[in-house]
Amino acid sequence: MFPNGHAMRDELSWTHYRLLIKIENDNAQEFYMQEAVKSQWSTRQLER
């Protein structure tokens, strides 16, 4: 899913990635990753 360690965003925590990994649809996963960074979502906000 994230083959290169440098591909991970510094703005997100490991807990964010644990939630994102559960999303099966690649497009949805990318959308939520970008929104979490742009809007500075906490993990609770991402989970909702």
N, C-alpha and C positions, 0 to 999 in steps of 0.2 A: 504494500500500500504506500509506504513512504520509504522507498529503497535507499535513498541517499539521506544520511543524517542531516546534511546541510539544507535539505529541501524543507525541513521543518521550520516553522515560523518561530522566531524568538519571542514574539508577543504572546504566544500561547503556552500554557502550562501542560505538564504531562496529563493532568486531569482533563483538560480540554481535549487532548488527543484520544484519551480513553473513550470519551463520549463520541468523538467523530469517527472512530474506528467502527463503531456499532452501526453506522449508517451504510447501508448496502449500495445505494444508488450513488455512483461517482459524481454525478452532476450536483446532487443534493449535498453531498459531503463537501465539495468545493465551495458551493454557495454558503453553507453554514460556517466554513472555515474563514472565508473572506468577511462575512458579516460579523463574526466574533472579533476579528481583528479590527475592522473598521469602526464598530460600535463599542469596542472595549467591553464585550460581554463577560460577565463572570461565568463560572462553570454552571451555576444555578440558572442563570439566564439562558445559556446555551441548551441546557437540559430541557427547559420548558419549550 
